[in-house]
């Protein structure tokens, strides 16, 4: 059984939301990500690290984080 979930990636002043599927399995270390979803997370994380928002937004919804006065 697979379940959809949102994963967040945060680097510097940016965050990204990615839709991924968690794979449930009676064997091994479930739940886990597919290889494609794991690579997508890595691509987005690396793009955010470089500041390449255009590349990150190909795979995820990208947000700029702003501090709020408390």
mmCIF file of the N, C-alpha and C atoms, coordinates in Angstrom:
data_MODEL
# 
_entry.id   MODEL 
# 
loop_
_atom_site.group_PDB 
_atom_site.id 
_atom_site.type_symbol 
_atom_site.label_atom_id 
_atom_site.label_alt_id 
_atom_site.label_comp_id 
_atom_site.label_asym_id 
_atom_site.label_entity_id 
_atom_site.label_seq_id 
_atom_site.pdbx_PDB_ins_code 
_atom_site.Cartn_x 
_atom_site.Cartn_y 
_atom_site.Cartn_z 
_atom_site.occupancy 
_atom_site.B_iso_or_equiv 
_atom_site.pdbx_formal_charge 
_atom_site.auth_seq_id 
_atom_site.auth_comp_id 
_atom_site.auth_asym_id 
_atom_site.auth_atom_id 
_atom_site.pdbx_PDB_model_num 
ATOM 1   N N  . UNK A 1 1  ? 0.843  -1.185 0.000   1.00 0.00 ? 1  UNK A N  1 
ATOM 2   C CA . UNK A 1 1  ? 0.000  0.000  0.000   1.00 0.00 ? 1  UNK A CA 1 
ATOM 3   C C  . UNK A 1 1  ? 0.884  1.243  0.000   1.00 0.00 ? 1  UNK A C  1 
ATOM 4   N N  . UNK A 1 2  ? 0.574  2.197  -0.845  1.00 0.00 ? 2  UNK A N  1 
ATOM 5   C CA . UNK A 1 2  ? 1.325  3.450  -0.917  1.00 0.00 ? 2  UNK A CA 1 
ATOM 6   C C  . UNK A 1 2  ? 0.459  4.590  -0.380  1.00 0.00 ? 2  UNK A C  1 
ATOM 7   N N  . UNK A 1 3  ? 1.103  5.524  0.306   1.00 0.00 ? 3  UNK A N  1 
ATOM 8   C CA . UNK A 1 3  ? 0.395  6.680  0.849   1.00 0.00 ? 3  UNK A CA 1 
ATOM 9   C C  . UNK A 1 3  ? 1.086  7.949  0.378   1.00 0.00 ? 3  UNK A C  1 
ATOM 10  N N  . UNK A 1 4  ? 0.305  8.909  -0.101  1.00 0.00 ? 4  UNK A N  1 
ATOM 11  C CA . UNK A 1 4  ? 0.851  10.194 -0.485  1.00 0.00 ? 4  UNK A CA 1 
ATOM 12  C C  . UNK A 1 4  ? 1.180  11.016 0.750   1.00 0.00 ? 4  UNK A C  1 
ATOM 13  N N  . UNK A 1 5  ? 2.251  11.762 0.676   1.00 0.00 ? 5  UNK A N  1 
ATOM 14  C CA . UNK A 1 5  ? 2.670  12.605 1.785   1.00 0.00 ? 5  UNK A CA 1 
ATOM 15  C C  . UNK A 1 5  ? 3.442  13.797 1.232   1.00 0.00 ? 5  UNK A C  1 
ATOM 16  N N  . UNK A 1 6  ? 3.497  14.858 2.019   1.00 0.00 ? 6  UNK A N  1 
ATOM 17  C CA . UNK A 1 6  ? 4.277  16.038 1.649   1.00 0.00 ? 6  UNK A CA 1 
ATOM 18  C C  . UNK A 1 6  ? 5.551  16.039 2.476   1.00 0.00 ? 6  UNK A C  1 
ATOM 19  N N  . UNK A 1 7  ? 6.684  16.181 1.804   1.00 0.00 ? 7  UNK A N  1 
ATOM 20  C CA . UNK A 1 7  ? 7.980  16.312 2.480   1.00 0.00 ? 7  UNK A CA 1 
ATOM 21  C C  . UNK A 1 7  ? 8.450  17.750 2.324   1.00 0.00 ? 7  UNK A C  1 
ATOM 22  N N  . UNK A 1 8  ? 9.092  18.256 3.360   1.00 0.00 ? 8  UNK A N  1 
ATOM 23  C CA . UNK A 1 8  ? 9.641  19.610 3.333   1.00 0.00 ? 8  UNK A CA 1 
ATOM 24  C C  . UNK A 1 8  ? 11.156 19.562 3.291   1.00 0.00 ? 8  UNK A C  1 
ATOM 25  N N  . UNK A 1 9  ? 11.727 20.434 2.492   1.00 0.00 ? 9  UNK A N  1 
ATOM 26  C CA . UNK A 1 9  ? 13.176 20.591 2.410   1.00 0.00 ? 9  UNK A CA 1 
ATOM 27  C C  . UNK A 1 9  ? 13.463 22.049 2.746   1.00 0.00 ? 9  UNK A C  1 
ATOM 28  N N  . UNK A 1 10 ? 14.423 22.273 3.621   1.00 0.00 ? 10 UNK A N  1 
ATOM 29  C CA . UNK A 1 10 ? 14.750 23.639 4.059   1.00 0.00 ? 10 UNK A CA 1 
ATOM 30  C C  . UNK A 1 10 ? 16.240 23.881 3.881   1.00 0.00 ? 10 UNK A C  1 
ATOM 31  N N  . UNK A 1 11 ? 16.581 24.936 3.187   1.00 0.00 ? 11 UNK A N  1 
ATOM 32  C CA . UNK A 1 11 ? 17.975 25.367 3.031   1.00 0.00 ? 11 UNK A CA 1 
ATOM 33  C C  . UNK A 1 11 ? 18.007 26.880 3.055   1.00 0.00 ? 11 UNK A C  1 
ATOM 34  N N  . UNK A 1 12 ? 18.749 27.429 3.999   1.00 0.00 ? 12 UNK A N  1 
ATOM 35  C CA . UNK A 1 12 ? 18.859 28.881 4.087   1.00 0.00 ? 12 UNK A CA 1 
ATOM 36  C C  . UNK A 1 12 ? 17.510 29.541 4.275   1.00 0.00 ? 12 UNK A C  1 
ATOM 37  N N  . UNK A 1 13 ? 17.216 30.524 3.434   1.00 0.00 ? 13 UNK A N  1 
ATOM 38  C CA . UNK A 1 13 ? 15.967 31.256 3.560   1.00 0.00 ? 13 UNK A CA 1 
ATOM 39  C C  . UNK A 1 13 ? 14.841 30.663 2.721   1.00 0.00 ? 13 UNK A C  1 
ATOM 40  N N  . UNK A 1 14 ? 15.046 29.467 2.161   1.00 0.00 ? 14 UNK A N  1 
ATOM 41  C CA . UNK A 1 14 ? 14.040 28.849 1.300   1.00 0.00 ? 14 UNK A CA 1 
ATOM 42  C C  . UNK A 1 14 ? 13.593 27.503 1.850   1.00 0.00 ? 14 UNK A C  1 
ATOM 43  N N  . UNK A 1 15 ? 12.343 27.181 1.543   1.00 0.00 ? 15 UNK A N  1 
ATOM 44  C CA . UNK A 1 15 ? 11.786 25.878 1.869   1.00 0.00 ? 15 UNK A CA 1 
ATOM 45  C C  . UNK A 1 15 ? 11.020 25.399 0.641   1.00 0.00 ? 15 UNK A C  1 
ATOM 46  N N  . UNK A 1 16 ? 10.925 24.093 0.494   1.00 0.00 ? 16 UNK A N  1 
ATOM 47  C CA . UNK A 1 16 ? 10.206 23.518 -0.636  1.00 0.00 ? 16 UNK A CA 1 
ATOM 48  C C  . UNK A 1 16 ? 9.322  22.381 -0.145  1.00 0.00 ? 16 UNK A C  1 
ATOM 49  N N  . UNK A 1 17 ? 8.146  22.272 -0.738  1.00 0.00 ? 17 UNK A N  1 
ATOM 50  C CA . UNK A 1 17 ? 7.200  21.198 -0.473  1.00 0.00 ? 17 UNK A CA 1 
ATOM 51  C C  . UNK A 1 17 ? 7.188  20.262 -1.667  1.00 0.00 ? 17 UNK A C  1 
ATOM 52  N N  . UNK A 1 18 ? 7.361  18.979 -1.401  1.00 0.00 ? 18 UNK A N  1 
ATOM 53  C CA . UNK A 1 18 ? 7.325  17.984 -2.464  1.00 0.00 ? 18 UNK A CA 1 
ATOM 54  C C  . UNK A 1 18 ? 6.279  16.936 -2.132  1.00 0.00 ? 18 UNK A C  1 
ATOM 55  N N  . UNK A 1 19 ? 5.517  16.540 -3.143  1.00 0.00 ? 19 UNK A N  1 
ATOM 56  C CA . UNK A 1 19 ? 4.588  15.433 -2.983  1.00 0.00 ? 19 UNK A CA 1 
ATOM 57  C C  . UNK A 1 19 ? 5.360  14.148 -3.271  1.00 0.00 ? 19 UNK A C  1 
ATOM 58  N N  . UNK A 1 20 ? 5.341  13.235 -2.316  1.00 0.00 ? 20 UNK A N  1 
ATOM 59  C CA . UNK A 1 20 ? 6.012  11.948 -2.468  1.00 0.00 ? 20 UNK A CA 1 
ATOM 60  C C  . UNK A 1 20 ? 5.058  10.847 -2.037  1.00 0.00 ? 20 UNK A C  1 
ATOM 61  N N  . UNK A 1 21 ? 5.404  9.626  -2.402  1.00 0.00 ? 21 UNK A N  1 
ATOM 62  C CA . UNK A 1 21 ? 4.637  8.471  -1.959  1.00 0.00 ? 21 UNK A CA 1 
ATOM 63  C C  . UNK A 1 21 ? 5.476  7.644  -1.015  1.00 0.00 ? 21 UNK A C  1 
ATOM 64  N N  . UNK A 1 22 ? 4.911  7.335  0.132   1.00 0.00 ? 22 UNK A N  1 
ATOM 65  C CA . UNK A 1 22 ? 5.565  6.426  1.063   1.00 0.00 ? 22 UNK A CA 1 
ATOM 66  C C  . UNK A 1 22 ? 5.104  5.018  0.731   1.00 0.00 ? 22 UNK A C  1 
ATOM 67  N N  . UNK A 1 23 ? 6.047  4.125  0.591   1.00 0.00 ? 23 UNK A N  1 
ATOM 68  C CA . UNK A 1 23 ? 5.752  2.750  0.223   1.00 0.00 ? 23 UNK A CA 1 
ATOM 69  C C  . UNK A 1 23 ? 5.714  1.907  1.492   1.00 0.00 ? 23 UNK A C  1 
ATOM 70  N N  . UNK A 1 24 ? 4.561  1.298  1.726   1.00 0.00 ? 24 UNK A N  1 
ATOM 71  C CA . UNK A 1 24 ? 4.389  0.400  2.867   1.00 0.00 ? 24 UNK A CA 1 
ATOM 72  C C  . UNK A 1 24 ? 4.683  -1.015 2.396   1.00 0.00 ? 24 UNK A C  1 
ATOM 73  N N  . UNK A 1 25 ? 5.412  -1.743 3.199   1.00 0.00 ? 25 UNK A N  1 
ATOM 74  C CA . UNK A 1 25 ? 5.761  -3.111 2.841   1.00 0.00 ? 25 UNK A CA 1 
ATOM 75  C C  . UNK A 1 25 ? 5.956  -3.914 4.120   1.00 0.00 ? 25 UNK A C  1 
ATOM 76  N N  . UNK A 1 26 ? 5.516  -5.148 4.128   1.00 0.00 ? 26 UNK A N  1 
ATOM 77  C CA . UNK A 1 26 ? 5.745  -5.968 5.317   1.00 0.00 ? 26 UNK A CA 1 
ATOM 78  C C  . UNK A 1 26 ? 7.215  -6.366 5.455   1.00 0.00 ? 26 UNK A C  1 
ATOM 79  N N  . UNK A 1 27 ? 7.982  -6.180 4.406   1.00 0.00 ? 27 UNK A N  1 
ATOM 80  C CA . UNK A 1 27 ? 9.395  -6.544 4.414   1.00 0.00 ? 27 UNK A CA 1 
ATOM 81  C C  . UNK A 1 27 ? 10.261 -5.296 4.552   1.00 0.00 ? 27 UNK A C  1 
ATOM 82  N N  . UNK A 1 28 ? 11.378 -5.421 5.198   1.00 0.00 ? 28 UNK A N  1 
ATOM 83  C CA . UNK A 1 28 ? 12.342 -4.326 5.261   1.00 0.00 ? 28 UNK A CA 1 
ATOM 84  C C  . UNK A 1 28 ? 11.926 -3.200 6.175   1.00 0.00 ? 28 UNK A C  1 
ATOM 85  N N  . UNK A 1 29 ? 12.434 -2.016 5.863   1.00 0.00 ? 29 UNK A N  1 
ATOM 86  C CA . UNK A 1 29 ? 12.257 -0.827 6.694   1.00 0.00 ? 29 UNK A CA 1 
ATOM 87  C C  . UNK A 1 29 ? 11.161 0.061  6.139   1.00 0.00 ? 29 UNK A C  1 
ATOM 88  N N  . UNK A 1 30 ? 9.951  -0.350 6.251   1.00 0.00 ? 30 UNK A N  1 
ATOM 89  C CA . UNK A 1 30 ? 8.829  0.437  5.738   1.00 0.00 ? 30 UNK A CA 1 
ATOM 90  C C  . UNK A 1 30 ? 8.392  1.451  6.790   1.00 0.00 ? 30 UNK A C  1 
ATOM 91  N N  . UNK A 1 31 ? 7.793  2.548  6.424   1.00 0.00 ? 31 UNK A N  1 
ATOM 92  C CA . UNK A 1 31 ? 7.599  3.011  5.051   1.00 0.00 ? 31 UNK A CA 1 
ATOM 93  C C  . UNK A 1 31 ? 8.870  3.647  4.509   1.00 0.00 ? 31 UNK A C  1 
ATOM 94  N N  . UNK A 1 32 ? 9.004  3.610  3.204   1.00 0.00 ? 32 UNK A N  1 
ATOM 95  C CA . UNK A 1 32 ? 10.179 4.197  2.569   1.00 0.00 ? 32 UNK A CA 1 
ATOM 96  C C  . UNK A 1 32 ? 9.783  4.890  1.278   1.00 0.00 ? 32 UNK A C  1 
ATOM 97  N N  . UNK A 1 33 ? 10.710 5.698  0.758   1.00 0.00 ? 33 UNK A N  1 
ATOM 98  C CA . UNK A 1 33 ? 10.501 6.421  -0.495  1.00 0.00 ? 33 UNK A CA 1 
ATOM 99  C C  . UNK A 1 33 ? 10.966 5.591  -1.675  1.00 0.00 ? 33 UNK A C  1 
ATOM 100 N N  . UNK A 1 34 ? 10.352 5.825  -2.823  1.00 0.00 ? 34 UNK A N  1 
ATOM 101 C CA . UNK A 1 34 ? 10.868 5.225  -4.047  1.00 0.00 ? 34 UNK A CA 1 
ATOM 102 C C  . UNK A 1 34 ? 12.206 5.881  -4.377  1.00 0.00 ? 34 UNK A C  1 
ATOM 103 N N  . UNK A 1 35 ? 12.990 5.229  -5.191  1.00 0.00 ? 35 UNK A N  1 
ATOM 104 C CA . UNK A 1 35 ? 14.275 5.797  -5.611  1.00 0.00 ? 35 UNK A CA 1 
ATOM 105 C C  . UNK A 1 35 ? 14.056 7.121  -6.348  1.00 0.00 ? 35 UNK A C  1 
ATOM 106 N N  . UNK A 1 36 ? 13.018 7.197  -7.181  1.00 0.00 ? 36 UNK A N  1 
ATOM 107 C CA . UNK A 1 36 ? 12.725 8.440  -7.909  1.00 0.00 ? 36 UNK A CA 1 
ATOM 108 C C  . UNK A 1 36 ? 12.396 9.586  -6.955  1.00 0.00 ? 36 UNK A C  1 
ATOM 109 N N  . UNK A 1 37 ? 11.579 9.313  -5.932  1.00 0.00 ? 37 UNK A N  1 
ATOM 110 C CA . UNK A 1 37 ? 11.238 10.366 -4.973  1.00 0.00 ? 37 UNK A CA 1 
ATOM 111 C C  . UNK A 1 37 ? 12.452 10.779 -4.149  1.00 0.00 ? 37 UNK A C  1 
ATOM 112 N N  . UNK A 1 38 ? 13.295 9.834  -3.779  1.00 0.00 ? 38 UNK A N  1 
ATOM 113 C CA . UNK A 1 38 ? 14.516 10.164 -3.026  1.00 0.00 ? 38 UNK A CA 1 
ATOM 114 C C  . UNK A 1 38 ? 15.440 11.039 -3.868  1.00 0.00 ? 38 UNK A C  1 
ATOM 115 N N  . UNK A 1 39 ? 15.561 10.728 -5.146  1.00 0.00 ? 39 UNK A N  1 
ATOM 116 C CA . UNK A 1 39 ? 16.392 11.551 -6.037  1.00 0.00 ? 39 UNK A CA 1 
ATOM 117 C C  . UNK A 1 39 ? 15.796 12.939 -6.222  1.00 0.00 ? 39 UNK A C  1 
ATOM 118 N N  . UNK A 1 40 ? 14.469 13.004 -6.302  1.00 0.00 ? 40 UNK A N  1 
ATOM 119 C CA . UNK A 1 40 ? 13.804 14.296 -6.440  1.00 0.00 ? 40 UNK A CA 1 
ATOM 120 C C  . UNK A 1 40 ? 14.090 15.162 -5.211  1.00 0.00 ? 40 UNK A C  1 
ATOM 121 N N  . UNK A 1 41 ? 14.011 14.581 -4.020  1.00 0.00 ? 41 UNK A N  1 
ATOM 122 C CA . UNK A 1 41 ? 14.339 15.318 -2.797  1.00 0.00 ? 41 UNK A CA 1 
ATOM 123 C C  . UNK A 1 41 ? 15.776 15.824 -2.835  1.00 0.00 ? 41 UNK A C  1 
ATOM 124 N N  . UNK A 1 42 ? 16.703 14.987 -3.270  1.00 0.00 ? 42 UNK A N  1 
ATOM 125 C CA . UNK A 1 42 ? 18.109 15.390 -3.364  1.00 0.00 ? 42 UNK A CA 1 
ATOM 126 C C  . UNK A 1 42 ? 18.305 16.521 -4.373  1.00 0.00 ? 42 UNK A C  1 
ATOM 127 N N  . UNK A 1 43 ? 17.619 16.435 -5.515  1.00 0.00 ? 43 UNK A N  1 
ATOM 128 C CA . UNK A 1 43 ? 17.738 17.495 -6.532  1.00 0.00 ? 43 UNK A CA 1 
ATOM 129 C C  . UNK A 1 43 ? 17.245 18.835 -5.998  1.00 0.00 ? 43 UNK A C  1 
ATOM 130 N N  . UNK A 1 44 ? 16.111 18.793 -5.312  1.00 0.00 ? 44 UNK A N  1 
ATOM 131 C CA . UNK A 1 44 ? 15.549 20.036 -4.764  1.00 0.00 ? 44 UNK A CA 1 
ATOM 132 C C  . UNK A 1 44 ? 16.470 20.587 -3.688  1.00 0.00 ? 44 UNK A C  1 
ATOM 133 N N  . UNK A 1 45 ? 16.958 19.734 -2.798  1.00 0.00 ? 45 UNK A N  1 
ATOM 134 C CA . UNK A 1 45 ? 17.868 20.179 -1.726  1.00 0.00 ? 45 UNK A CA 1 
ATOM 135 C C  . UNK A 1 45 ? 19.117 20.828 -2.318  1.00 0.00 ? 45 UNK A C  1 
ATOM 136 N N  . UNK A 1 46 ? 19.687 20.216 -3.333  1.00 0.00 ? 46 UNK A N  1 
ATOM 137 C CA . UNK A 1 46 ? 20.891 20.752 -3.963  1.00 0.00 ? 46 UNK A CA 1 
ATOM 138 C C  . UNK A 1 46 ? 20.594 22.060 -4.690  1.00 0.00 ? 46 UNK A C  1 
ATOM 139 N N  . UNK A 1 47 ? 19.469 22.141 -5.386  1.00 0.00 ? 47 UNK A N  1 
ATOM 140 C CA . UNK A 1 47 ? 19.103 23.369 -6.090  1.00 0.00 ? 47 UNK A CA 1 
ATOM 141 C C  . UNK A 1 47 ? 18.905 24.514 -5.097  1.00 0.00 ? 47 UNK A C  1 
ATOM 142 N N  . UNK A 1 48 ? 18.259 24.254 -3.972  1.00 0.00 ? 48 UNK A N  1 
ATOM 143 C CA . UNK A 1 48 ? 18.076 25.298 -2.963  1.00 0.00 ? 48 UNK A CA 1 
ATOM 144 C C  . UNK A 1 48 ? 19.420 25.727 -2.379  1.00 0.00 ? 48 UNK A C  1 
ATOM 145 N N  . UNK A 1 49 ? 20.309 24.771 -2.177  1.00 0.00 ? 49 UNK A N  1 
ATOM 146 C CA . UNK A 1 49 ? 21.639 25.103 -1.638  1.00 0.00 ? 49 UNK A CA 1 
ATOM 147 C C  . UNK A 1 49 ? 22.377 26.052 -2.573  1.00 0.00 ? 49 UNK A C  1 
ATOM 148 N N  . UNK A 1 50 ? 22.231 25.839 -3.890  1.00 0.00 ? 50 UNK A N  1 
ATOM 149 C CA . UNK A 1 50 ? 22.882 26.690 -4.891  1.00 0.00 ? 50 UNK A CA 1 
ATOM 150 C C  . UNK A 1 50 ? 22.116 27.984 -5.128  1.00 0.00 ? 50 UNK A C  1 
ATOM 151 N N  . UNK A 1 51 ? 20.893 28.082 -4.610  1.00 0.00 ? 51 UNK A N  1 
ATOM 152 C CA . UNK A 1 51 ? 20.072 29.257 -4.865  1.00 0.00 ? 51 UNK A CA 1 
ATOM 153 C C  . UNK A 1 51 ? 19.383 29.208 -6.218  1.00 0.00 ? 51 UNK A C  1 
ATOM 154 N N  . UNK A 1 52 ? 19.310 28.032 -6.836  1.00 0.00 ? 52 UNK A N  1 
ATOM 155 C CA . UNK A 1 52 ? 18.699 27.853 -8.146  1.00 0.00 ? 52 UNK A CA 1 
ATOM 156 C C  . UNK A 1 52 ? 17.206 27.551 -7.965  1.00 0.00 ? 52 UNK A C  1 
ATOM 157 N N  . UNK A 1 53 ? 16.427 28.608 -7.767  1.00 0.00 ? 53 UNK A N  1 
ATOM 158 C CA . UNK A 1 53 ? 15.006 28.445 -7.479  1.00 0.00 ? 53 UNK A CA 1 
ATOM 159 C C  . UNK A 1 53 ? 14.234 27.932 -8.687  1.00 0.00 ? 53 UNK A C  1 
ATOM 160 N N  . UNK A 1 54 ? 14.670 28.282 -9.865  1.00 0.00 ? 54 UNK A N  1 
ATOM 161 C CA . UNK A 1 54 ? 14.009 27.804 -11.083 1.00 0.00 ? 54 UNK A CA 1 
ATOM 162 C C  . UNK A 1 54 ? 14.090 26.281 -11.167 1.00 0.00 ? 54 UNK A C  1 
ATOM 163 N N  . UNK A 1 55 ? 15.264 25.730 -10.895 1.00 0.00 ? 55 UNK A N  1 
ATOM 164 C CA . UNK A 1 55 ? 15.439 24.277 -10.936 1.00 0.00 ? 55 UNK A CA 1 
ATOM 165 C C  . UNK A 1 55 ? 14.629 23.608 -9.825  1.00 0.00 ? 55 UNK A C  1 
ATOM 166 N N  . UNK A 1 56 ? 14.677 24.162 -8.621  1.00 0.00 ? 56 UNK A N  1 
ATOM 167 C CA . UNK A 1 56 ? 13.933 23.577 -7.499  1.00 0.00 ? 56 UNK A CA 1 
ATOM 168 C C  . UNK A 1 56 ? 12.432 23.589 -7.769  1.00 0.00 ? 56 UNK A C  1 
ATOM 169 N N  . UNK A 1 57 ? 11.951 24.648 -8.408  1.00 0.00 ? 57 UNK A N  1 
ATOM 170 C CA . UNK A 1 57 ? 10.508 24.763 -8.646  1.00 0.00 ? 57 UNK A CA 1 
ATOM 171 C C  . UNK A 1 57 ? 10.011 23.813 -9.733  1.00 0.00 ? 57 UNK A C  1 
ATOM 172 N N  . UNK A 1 58 ? 10.917 23.162 -10.459 1.00 0.00 ? 58 UNK A N  1 
ATOM 173 C CA . UNK A 1 58 ? 10.499 22.138 -11.423 1.00 0.00 ? 58 UNK A CA 1 
ATOM 174 C C  . UNK A 1 58 ? 9.939  20.916 -10.705 1.00 0.00 ? 58 UNK A C  1 
ATOM 175 N N  . UNK A 1 59 ? 10.369 20.692 -9.464  1.00 0.00 ? 59 UNK A N  1 
ATOM 176 C CA . UNK A 1 59 ? 9.992  19.492 -8.723  1.00 0.00 ? 59 UNK A CA 1 
ATOM 177 C C  . UNK A 1 59 ? 9.139  19.784 -7.496  1.00 0.00 ? 59 UNK A C  1 
ATOM 178 N N  . UNK A 1 60 ? 9.087  21.051 -7.056  1.00 0.00 ? 60 UNK A N  1 
ATOM 179 C CA . UNK A 1 60 ? 8.463  21.355 -5.771  1.00 0.00 ? 60 UNK A CA 1 
ATOM 180 C C  . UNK A 1 60 ? 7.876  22.762 -5.766  1.00 0.00 ? 60 UNK A C  1 
ATOM 181 N N  . UNK A 1 61 ? 7.063  23.016 -4.759  1.00 0.00 ? 61 UNK A N  1 
ATOM 182 C CA . UNK A 1 61 ? 6.571  24.367 -4.491  1.00 0.00 ? 61 UNK A CA 1 
ATOM 183 C C  . UNK A 1 61 ? 7.587  25.024 -3.569  1.00 0.00 ? 61 UNK A C  1 
ATOM 184 N N  . UNK A 1 62 ? 8.145  26.146 -4.004  1.00 0.00 ? 62 UNK A N  1 
ATOM 185 C CA . UNK A 1 62 ? 9.237  26.787 -3.280  1.00 0.00 ? 62 UNK A CA 1 
ATOM 186 C C  . UNK A 1 62 ? 8.717  28.032 -2.565  1.00 0.00 ? 62 UNK A C  1 
ATOM 187 N N  . UNK A 1 63 ? 9.166  28.206 -1.324  1.00 0.00 ? 63 UNK A N  1 
ATOM 188 C CA . UNK A 1 63 ? 8.762  29.342 -0.496  1.00 0.00 ? 63 UNK A CA 1 
ATOM 189 C C  . UNK A 1 63 ? 9.996  30.042 0.051   1.00 0.00 ? 63 UNK A C  1 
ATOM 190 N N  . UNK A 1 64 ? 9.862  31.331 0.240   1.00 0.00 ? 64 UNK A N  1 
ATOM 191 C CA . UNK A 1 64 ? 10.915 32.103 0.903   1.00 0.00 ? 64 UNK A CA 1 
ATOM 192 C C  . UNK A 1 64 ? 10.482 32.297 2.353   1.00 0.00 ? 64 UNK A C  1 
ATOM 193 N N  . UNK A 1 65 ? 11.353 31.984 3.276   1.00 0.00 ? 65 UNK A N  1 
ATOM 194 C CA . UNK A 1 65 ? 11.045 32.114 4.693   1.00 0.00 ? 65 UNK A CA 1 
ATOM 195 C C  . UNK A 1 65 ? 11.420 33.498 5.179   1.00 0.00 ? 65 UNK A C  1 
ATOM 196 N N  . UNK A 1 66 ? 10.530 34.087 5.945   1.00 0.00 ? 66 UNK A N  1 
ATOM 197 C CA . UNK A 1 66 ? 10.780 35.418 6.491   1.00 0.00 ? 66 UNK A CA 1 
ATOM 198 C C  . UNK A 1 66 ? 10.521 35.394 7.992   1.00 0.00 ? 66 UNK A C  1 
ATOM 199 N N  . UNK A 1 67 ? 11.446 35.934 8.797   1.00 0.00 ? 67 UNK A N  1 
ATOM 200 C CA . UNK A 1 67 ? 11.200 35.972 10.231  1.00 0.00 ? 67 UNK A CA 1 
ATOM 201 C C  . UNK A 1 67 ? 10.097 36.983 10.551  1.00 0.00 ? 67 UNK A C  1 
ATOM 202 N N  . UNK A 1 68 ? 9.379  36.691 11.601  1.00 0.00 ? 68 UNK A N  1 
ATOM 203 C CA . UNK A 1 68 ? 8.357  37.631 12.041  1.00 0.00 ? 68 UNK A CA 1 
ATOM 204 C C  . UNK A 1 68 ? 8.739  38.181 13.411  1.00 0.00 ? 68 UNK A C  1 
ATOM 205 N N  . UNK A 1 69 ? 8.459  39.447 13.646  1.00 0.00 ? 69 UNK A N  1 
ATOM 206 C CA . UNK A 1 69 ? 8.788  40.006 14.962  1.00 0.00 ? 69 UNK A CA 1 
ATOM 207 C C  . UNK A 1 69 ? 7.889  39.381 16.023  1.00 0.00 ? 69 UNK A C  1 
ATOM 208 N N  . UNK A 1 70 ? 8.508  38.985 17.130  1.00 0.00 ? 70 UNK A N  1 
ATOM 209 C CA . UNK A 1 70 ? 7.727  38.349 18.195  1.00 0.00 ? 70 UNK A CA 1 
ATOM 210 C C  . UNK A 1 70 ? 7.364  39.350 19.267  1.00 0.00 ? 70 UNK A C  1 
# 
